[in-house]
Amino acid sequence: MTEDEIFGLIRQGKKFIDITDGEWEEFGSFAAPRRIAPPDAPTHQSVVQNLTVQVSESRMRDFLTTFTGFKTRYYKSAAGRESAEWLYNQVLDIAQEANKAGKLNVSVTKFDHDWGQPSVIARVENAKLAESERPDEIVIVGAHQDSVNQWNPWFGRSPGADDDGSGSTSVIEAYRVLLENGFAPRRTVEFHWYSAEEGGLLGSQKVASAYKKEGKEIVGMLQSDMTGYSPPGKKRIVGIATDYVDADLSAFLQKLSSEYNGIPWKDVKCGYGCSDHASWTKAGYPSAFTFEAAFEDHNPYIHTSDDDVSHINFAHVAEYSRLALSFAVELSLAKKGE
């Protein structure tokens, strides 16, 4: 797709997937991944609750304030590369501190792309192999790091506080809390911050394709895209998508939300290709997707210079961080047969 075609779709508010490089169609040429069923219900309440109470709204505000300070995080721009480098260093600093305790092996990598802005991946493994029962099975928690100004993508200001700075914030806070507590999973847990979602899920397509080519086993993937806006005059909800997701994993996510969130969850429909979970679904892996509200109630400021921190409800962002925490803990600790 040309940039003009992409920007035209963004301005119309249409969700799309750019498949013109062949990555999307290539998914079908590899063997179908083994399906790993989610647990029937949450079973690690004491562990999860000890972690979720540590989610910090002030810390998330500090992170997002800096993250939105880049003029744009557009994936082809110099500022987009700089913001990715800053994000990488934040994730790396947390990992290096956690590794000192000896309970975890945490690695942070840049998944490089042709367009300049890398995706960032943190891999969390139990350092004690005897306790890491299934290290080859991976739980993924993700968000997208890029932003776009629909009227001037290259040079317009695009703080992207909600889209998707809020999801990136929910995810890094979950990552930080897990590592600061030395949480040692039975399965490997990965945290992903994708590049170029706004260009048509480009970064996540590349990552999901690479994982499928390598035959990696994914227990479940949770995408958090826009977690920070609550429409005035309406009760806050946790939106859980019902379309283009794995039904069993989404049903488990609903149970997690009922158990660990302080606000009710509601079914929402996002439409084809609305965020990076779609790349994992297409690759044959189970994925789920959370969103800030009913889609008709979403943040009206996205893709403009007004998508800034002043419109973010950090209590709302915290709910999604708690949900991401519970997803990572419950799936990574689940024993066979649960």
C-alpha positions in Angstrom: 0.0 0.0 0.0 1.2 3.5 -0.7 1.4 6.0 2.2 -1.4 8.0 0.7 -3.6 5.0 0.7 -2.7 4.2 4.3 -3.3 7.7 5.5 -6.6 7.8 3.8 -7.8 4.8 5.7 -6.6 6.2 9.0 -8.4 9.5 8.3 -11.6 7.5 7.7 -11.2 5.7 10.9 -11.0 2.3 9.1 -9.1 -0.6 10.6 -6.9 -2.4 8.1 -4.1 -4.8 7.7 -1.3 -4.2 5.1 -0.7 -7.5 3.5 1.1 -6.3 0.4 4.5 -7.6 1.4 3.2 -11.2 1.4 3.8 -11.8 5.2 0.0 -12.3 5.8 -0.4 -14.9 3.1 2.8 -16.6 4.2 1.2 -17.6 7.5 -0.7 -20.4 5.8 2.4 -22.0 4.4 3.7 -23.2 7.8 2.5 -26.0 9.9 -0.4 -25.2 12.2 0.8 -24.6 15.8 -0.1 -27.0 18.6 -3.1 -25.6 20.5 -2.7 -25.3 24.3 -6.1 -24.9 26.1 -6.4 -22.2 28.8 -7.3 -23.2 32.4 -10.9 -23.6 33.3 -10.7 -20.9 36.0 -8.3 -18.7 37.9 -6.5 -20.6 40.7 -3.6 -18.4 41.8 -5.6 -15.6 43.6 -3.1 -15.0 46.4 -0.2 -14.6 44.0 -2.1 -12.3 41.6 -3.6 -10.2 44.3 -0.3 -9.6 46.0 1.0 -8.2 42.7 -2.0 -6.2 41.5 -2.1 -4.1 44.6 1.3 -2.8 43.6 0.2 -1.3 40.3 1.1 2.4 40.6 -0.9 5.1 38.9 1.8 7.8 39.6 4.5 5.6 38.1 2.4 5.0 35.0 1.7 8.8 34.7 5.5 9.5 34.9 6.2 6.9 32.2 3.4 8.1 29.8 4.3 11.7 30.3 7.8 11.1 29.0 6.6 8.7 26.3 4.3 11.3 24.9 7.0 13.9 25.0 8.4 12.7 21.7 6.9 14.8 18.9 5.7 11.7 17.3 6.2 7.9 17.5 5.4 7.5 13.8 7.2 4.3 12.8 9.1 5.8 9.8 10.2 8.9 11.6 13.4 9.7 13.4 11.4 10.6 16.5 9.7 7.1 16.2 13.2 5.5 16.3 14.2 7.7 19.2 11.1 6.8 21.2 11.6 3.1 20.6 15.2 3.4 21.8 14.0 5.2 25.0 11.4 2.4 25.5 14.0 -0.3 25.0 16.2 1.3 27.6 13.4 1.5 30.1 12.5 -2.2 29.6 16.2 -3.1 29.7 16.8 -1.2 33.0 14.0 -3.1 34.7 15.4 -6.4 33.4 19.0 -5.8 34.5 17.8 -4.9 38.0 15.7 -8.1 38.2 18.5 -10.3 36.9 20.7 -9.3 39.9 18.5 -11.4 42.3 19.3 -14.6 40.4 15.7 -15.9 40.3 15.0 -14.8 36.7 16.7 -14.8 33.3 15.3 -11.7 31.6 16.5 -10.7 28.1 15.4 -7.7 26.1 15.8 -7.5 22.4 15.0 -5.2 19.5 13.2 -7.0 16.7 14.5 -4.9 13.8 12.3 -3.9 10.8 13.1 -2.4 7.4 11.3 0.9 8.3 13.6 1.9 11.2 11.5 1.6 14.4 12.1 -1.8 16.0 9.6 -3.8 18.0 10.8 -4.4 21.6 10.5 -7.8 23.2 11.3 -8.8 26.8 11.5 -12.5 27.6 11.1 -13.6 31.2 12.3 -17.1 32.2 12.6 -18.9 35.5 16.3 -19.2 36.3 15.8 -22.5 38.0 15.2 -25.1 35.3 13.7 -27.6 37.8 10.9 -25.1 38.5 10.5 -24.0 34.9 8.3 -26.9 33.8 7.5 -25.8 30.3 9.9 -23.0 29.2 9.2 -23.6 25.5 5.5 -22.6 26.0 5.1 -18.9 25.9 2.6 -16.4 27.3 2.6 -13.1 25.5 1.3 -9.7 26.7 1.5 -6.9 24.1 0.7 -3.4 23.0 1.8 -1.2 20.2 4.3 1.6 20.7 3.8 3.7 17.6 1.5 6.7 17.1 0.3 8.7 14.1 -1.1 12.1 13.3 -3.7 11.4 10.6 -3.3 14.8 9.0 0.5 15.1 9.0 2.1 11.7 9.9 5.7 12.7 9.2 5.8 16.1 10.9 2.6 16.6 12.9 2.6 16.3 16.7 1.3 12.9 17.7 1.6 12.3 21.4 -0.5 9.1 21.2 -1.3 9.1 24.9 -4.2 6.7 24.5 -3.4 5.2 21.1 -1.4 3.3 22.2 0.6 4.9 24.9 -1.9 3.8 27.4 -1.7 0.2 26.4 2.1 0.4 26.4 1.9 1.8 29.9 -0.4 -0.9 31.1 2.0 -3.5 29.8 5.2 -2.0 31.1 3.7 -1.6 34.6 2.6 -5.2 34.6 6.2 -6.2 33.5 7.7 -3.9 36.2 5.6 -5.3 39.0 6.3 -8.9 38.0 10.0 -8.4 37.8 10.4 -6.3 41.0 8.7 -9.1 42.9 10.9 -11.8 41.3 7.9 -13.6 40.0 9.2 -16.9 38.6 6.9 -18.5 36.0 6.6 -22.1 35.1 6.1 -21.1 31.5 8.1 -18.3 29.7 6.4 -14.9 29.7 7.1 -12.3 27.0 6.2 -8.7 26.8 5.9 -7.1 23.4 5.8 -3.5 22.2 5.1 -3.6 18.5 6.2 -1.1 15.9 4.1 0.0 13.0 0.6 -1.1 14.1 -0.7 2.1 12.6 0.8 1.1 9.3 -1.4 -2.0 9.1 -0.1 -4.3 11.9 3.3 -4.4 10.2 5.4 -5.1 13.2 3.3 -7.8 14.8 2.9 -9.5 11.4 6.7 -9.8 11.3 7.0 -11.1 14.8 4.2 -13.6 14.6 5.5 -14.9 11.3 9.0 -15.4 12.7 7.6 -17.2 15.7 5.5 -19.5 13.5 8.4 -20.2 11.2 10.5 -21.2 14.3 7.7 -23.5 15.5 7.3 -21.6 18.8 4.4 -22.6 21.1 2.2 -19.8 22.2 -0.2 -20.5 25.1 -2.0 -17.2 24.6 -1.5 -13.6 23.4 -3.2 -10.6 25.1 -3.2 -7.3 23.2 -3.9 -4.0 25.1 -4.7 -1.2 22.7 -6.2 2.0 24.2 -6.8 1.5 27.9 -6.9 5.1 29.1 -10.1 6.8 28.2 -13.4 6.6 30.0 -16.3 8.4 28.3 -17.9 11.2 30.4 -21.2 10.3 32.0 -20.8 6.6 31.5 -19.7 3.9 33.9 -16.2 2.5 33.3 -15.9 -1.0 31.8 -13.2 -3.4 30.8 -13.9 -4.1 27.1 -13.1 -7.7 26.0 -13.4 -8.3 22.3 -15.5 -11.1 20.9 -14.5 -11.0 17.2 -11.3 -12.2 15.6 -10.1 -13.6 18.8 -9.9 -17.1 20.4 -13.2 -17.9 22.1 -11.8 -20.0 24.8 -9.0 -17.7 25.7 -11.4 -14.7 25.7 -13.8 -16.6 28.0 -10.8 -17.2 30.4 -10.0 -13.5 30.2 -13.5 -12.7 31.2 -13.1 -14.9 34.3 -9.9 -13.1 35.1 -11.5 -9.7 34.8 -14.4 -10.8 37.1 -11.9 -12.1 39.6 -9.3 -9.3 39.6 -10.8 -6.1 38.2 -12.8 -3.5 40.2 -15.1 -2.6 37.3 -17.3 -4.9 35.2 -16.2 -6.4 31.9 -18.4 -6.1 28.8 -18.3 -7.7 25.3 -17.1 -5.4 22.6 -16.6 -5.9 18.9 -13.5 -4.3 17.3 -13.8 -5.2 13.6 -11.3 -7.0 11.3 -7.7 -6.1 11.9 -8.3 -3.6 14.7 -5.0 -4.3 16.5 -2.0 -6.6 16.7 -3.8 -9.6 18.2 -5.1 -10.1 14.6 -1.6 -11.1 13.5 -1.5 -13.9 16.0 -5.0 -15.0 15.2 -4.1 -15.2 11.5 -0.9 -17.2 12.4 -3.1 -19.8 14.2 -2.3 -18.8 17.8 -4.9 -18.1 20.5 -5.2 -14.4 21.1 -7.4 -12.0 23.1 -7.9 -8.2 23.0 -8.9 -5.6 25.6 -10.2 -2.1 24.8 -11.1 0.9 27.0 -14.9 1.1 26.2 -17.6 0.1 23.7 -16.1 1.1 20.3 -18.6 3.8 19.7 -17.5 5.4 23.0 -13.7 5.4 22.3 -11.4 8.3 22.7 -12.3 11.0 20.1 -8.8 12.5 20.2 -6.9 9.6 18.7 -4.6 10.2 15.7 -4.5 13.9 16.5 -2.3 16.3 18.4 -4.9 16.3 21.2 -4.4 12.7 22.2 -2.4 13.7 25.2 -2.1 12.8 28.9 -4.8 15.4 29.9 -7.5 13.0 28.5 -6.1 9.9 30.3 -7.8 8.3 33.3 -4.9 6.5 35.1 -7.3 4.5 37.3 -8.6 3.0 34.1 -5.1 2.3 32.8 -4.4 0.5 36.1 -7.4 -1.8 35.6 -5.9 -3.1 32.4 -2.5 -3.4 33.9 -4.0 -5.6 36.6 -5.7 -7.7 34.0 -2.4 -8.1 32.1 -0.8 -9.2 35.3 -3.4 -11.8 36.0 -3.2 -13.1 32.5 0.6 -13.5 32.7 0.5 -15.1 36.2 -2.4 -17.4 35.7 -1.4 -18.8 32.3 2.3 -19.1 33.2 1.7 -20.9 36.5 -1.1 -23.2 35.2 -0.3 -26.9 35.6 -1.3 -29.5 33.2 -5.0 -30.4 33.6 -6.0 -27.1 35.2 
